[in-house]
């Protein structure tokens, strides 16, 4: 099983950060752009670099969200633990038929 590690990101300047709807919508916007870029790459119509750049944009928006909402490392680690346990219960880390939903 592969472990994926994301690089450390720097959140935007505090003047740019607010715990508001716009902060949340930005994640959706960047994720939609990643989805389009990944689908284009999958179909051979887009570049891998563009897809990875869009992924980096998503990671940046997540870093900004964490900063704006003042989420702690402990809160995030606990949430990752809960999600990992849930995915383990669903058999997502074992070989077998792929069921996304």
NORJO-V41522 format. One record per residue. RES is the residue in one small letter. SS is DSSP state (helix for helix, strand for strand, loop for the rest). Layout:
BEGIN
res & ss
RES & SS
RES & SS
END
This chain:
BEGIN
res & ss
x & loop
x & loop
x & loop
x & loop
x & loop
x & loop
x & loop
x & loop
x & loop
x & loop
x & loop
x & loop
x & loop
x & helix
x & helix
x & helix
x & loop
x & loop
x & loop
x & loop
x & helix
x & helix
x & helix
x & helix
x & helix
x & helix
x & helix
x & helix
x & helix
x & helix
x & helix
x & helix
x & helix
x & helix
x & helix
x & helix
x & helix
x & helix
x & helix
x & helix
x & helix
x & helix
x & loop
x & loop
x & loop
x & loop
x & loop
x & helix
x & helix
x & helix
x & helix
x & helix
x & helix
x & helix
x & helix
x & helix
x & helix
x & helix
x & helix
x & helix
x & helix
x & helix
x & helix
x & helix
x & helix
x & helix
x & helix
x & helix
x & loop
x & loop
x & loop
x & loop
x & helix
x & helix
x & helix
x & helix
x & helix
x & helix
x & helix
x & helix
x & helix
x & helix
x & helix
x & helix
x & helix
x & helix
x & helix
x & helix
x & helix
x & loop
x & loop
x & loop
x & loop
x & loop
x & loop
x & loop
x & loop
x & loop
x & loop
x & loop
x & loop
END
